[in-house]
Amino acid sequence: MKKNLYLIVLVCALVFTGDLSADNQSIDKVNVSRHDIVEIYTTSWCPYCKKAEAFLKANGINYVNFDIEKDKAAARRKKQLDSRGGVPLAVIDGQTIYGFSERTYRTALNLD
């Protein structure tokens, strides 16, 4: 119950700060885990984005998916984080991770 409340509070905070709006974002809720919410910037056509999302789901990691083609605000935030371009881009515990590598994600999430 507390974990669901945490997710609700996080969503409300994002909505009220303008980082997430109901009309252009969705939260992919996965099993609640011991990690903070992970942000992942993706596109619908990217195979590595799909692999990154599948990895997060398979490991029960909560994450927020930002499709940079559908959300201009998310595209701007991603550009501030990574001027090189390319997806996926994940932010895990404040660490920016370019592309998808299972080993890198496992290390950043302390899964090993």
Secondary structure, DSSP 8 states (H G I E B T S, - for coil): -HHHHHHHHHHHHHHHHTS--TTT-EEE-----SS--EEEEE-TT-HHHHHHHHHHHHTT--EEEEETTT-HHHHHHHHHH-TT--S-EEEETTEEEES--HHHHHHHTT--
